C-alpha cells in the first residue's frame, strides 16, 4: 500500500480536466463520461 495519495489525486485531476474540456454536456452524458473514464482506467492499470 502506498504511503501517499499522489496517484489518486492525479487521476481526479485528469478527470476534472477532461470534464472541463467538455463543459457543455448534460448531466446524463456527464455521468456516462465519468463511468467510461473509470472503466477505461480499470481496464488499463498503471
C-alpha positions as a printed NumPy array, in Angstrom:
array([[  0.   ,   0.   ,   0.   ],
       [  1.45 ,   3.377,  -0.981],
       [  2.25 ,   5.954,   1.679],
       [  0.797,   8.852,  -0.337],
       [ -2.317,   9.543,  -2.345],
       [ -0.491,  11.234,  -5.246],
       [ -1.698,   8.721,  -7.834],
       [ -5.319,   9.107,  -6.734],
       [ -5.022,  12.905,  -6.811],
       [ -3.55 ,  12.67 , -10.304],
       [ -6.463,  10.545, -11.509],
       [ -9.033,  13.027, -10.213],
       [ -7.045,  15.918, -11.713],
       [ -7.191,  14.218, -15.117],
       [-10.919,  13.598, -14.701],
       [-11.6  ,  17.231, -13.776],
       [ -9.515,  18.468, -16.718],
       [-11.417,  16.238, -19.131],
       [-14.798,  17.302, -17.748],
       [-13.848,  20.974, -18.04 ],
       [-12.867,  20.434, -21.681],
       [-16.377,  19.099, -22.343],
       [-18.318,  21.619, -20.276],
       [-21.482,  21.61 , -22.407],
       [-22.548,  18.065, -21.522],
       [-25.894,  17.29 , -19.949],
       [-25.976,  15.603, -16.551],
       [-26.736,  12.206, -18.101],
       [-23.851,  12.473, -20.568],
       [-21.529,  13.687, -17.806],
       [-22.382,  10.585, -15.739],
       [-21.724,   8.363, -18.763],
       [-18.41 ,  10.162, -19.356],
       [-17.279,   9.656, -15.749],
       [-18.304,   5.984, -15.798],
       [-16.406,   5.494, -19.052],
       [-13.362,   7.266, -17.628],
       [-13.164,   4.903, -14.658],
       [-13.996,   1.881, -16.797],
       [-11.107,   2.732, -19.134],
       [ -8.857,   3.304, -16.13 ],
       [ -9.807,  -0.09 , -14.685],
       [ -9.028,  -1.841, -17.969],
       [ -5.617,  -0.189, -18.197],
       [ -3.994,  -0.236, -14.738],
       [ -0.664,   1.555, -14.488]])
